[in-house]
Amino acid sequence: MPDVPQILSNVPGSLPWGVWRERHPALIAKVAAGLPYPPDRRRALDELAEEITGPVRPLPADAHDRDLWAEWGREYLGAHWQDVPFLWAESYFYRKLLHAVGYFADGPWRGVDPFEPFKTAELLGGALESDLAALDPLAALPDAEQDAALLTASLWGNRADLGFQVTARRDPDERDPSTPLVADQSARLWTLLEEAAPAGVCLVVDNAARELVPDLLLADHLLATGRAATVLLHVKPTPYFVSDATPADVTAALRRLVAASGAAGEAGRRLWQGVVDGVVAIRAHPFSCAPWSYHHMPADLAEDFAAASLTIMKGDLNYRRLVGDRWWPPTTPFAAATDYFPGPVAALRTLKSDVVVGVPDEVLTHLDADGEPWRTTGTHALVQVR
Ligand SMILES: O=P(O)(O)OC[C@@]1(O)O[C@H](CO)[C@@H](O)[C@@H]1O
């Protein structure tokens, strides 16, 4: 395990501190308003809002995974939510939220995704419609420009994160295209793919809808250009971090693509057939919702990554899990922070939390001198590869 302090949530004014004080109370209210939950479910949501202001409590006796979380929480149950590692606490919060809405209980709310109303609104919204239309002129561009456009769309698609937007003060579309990447190893990404082609690529996706669609289009591009022979999509087995993609979100995105006109519809039909033929596979591994970094991954998951020519990790949370949710000195080489990972790995991420490695010295000096909170607001992005 890296010998670097873990991020907790007890520093007033920090991003994690604000998550407990502002983002999660606002999210609970949003969930309660999103579906017609009956009184017992509303009460449970109110109780969760109350609980996160005090000590972490165990899951109820009838929860199917109570023992698992009791084991995972051995060091943390009974402590204040803000005094335990941020990554662990957030994962447990989402598990508790699923309990509150009856996601695992017998009854009418079993399996009902509490975030579905927000994901669906985004999937059917006008912003995604224009993203899809922008695909049509792409075919006329030289190959390298097509590569760059699809990678950029997938990278900045990570701004479309509904959890982040609960209290974000900026519009996700308000991006200054001239903002240079904090680190850009995209050339290495293409070289790695080409050297191993055609091979299996793992794409560990992040958010549904407006981020997942450009991720799927990137997957289609890798297959269509022979950079990938197969694509294995890793998604979350259950609703998590508001908009994280589940298998149901993948099928919803595929249906949205298939229904589109022009190049988006063509890509959608290729991807659909790819799933039918087993060229595109979907894996919802339980570890994807575990409260740990990938240092703790089980052997079967490590085998998926070891077998891939490249694993592409999308988004902020996957980045936190890849390098560890820790106070790394930002100039720590990405290769050093990920040296344990069982195969070539790339991170495509907009920066929405404090964790960062692989920032060149001169870039760091420049960003810090600016005085703007570049690590946590989603205004900056990176492509890192090892
Ligand atoms: O993984 P994603 O969707 O890019 O980001 C997840 C996120 O919204 O959740 C955390 C705060 O709750 C932060 O790490 C990050 O901003």
The ligand as a Gaussian input file, in Angstrom:
#p B3LYP/6-31G(d) Opt

LIG

0 1
 O      -16.037000       9.657000     -10.887000
 P      -16.629000      10.956000     -11.303000
 O      -18.044000      10.813000     -11.692000
 O      -15.810000      11.653000     -12.340000
 O      -16.596000      11.927000     -10.053000
 C      -17.069000      11.537000      -8.792000
 C      -17.181000      12.721000      -7.889000
 O      -18.223000      13.567000      -8.318000
 O      -17.491000      12.238000      -6.639000
 C      -16.570000      12.657000      -5.657000
 C      -17.205000      13.534000      -4.655000
 O      -18.364000      12.930000      -4.165000
 C      -15.427000      13.301000      -6.356000
 O      -14.368000      12.415000      -6.409000
 C      -15.882000      13.508000      -7.771000
 O      -16.059000      14.865000      -7.929000

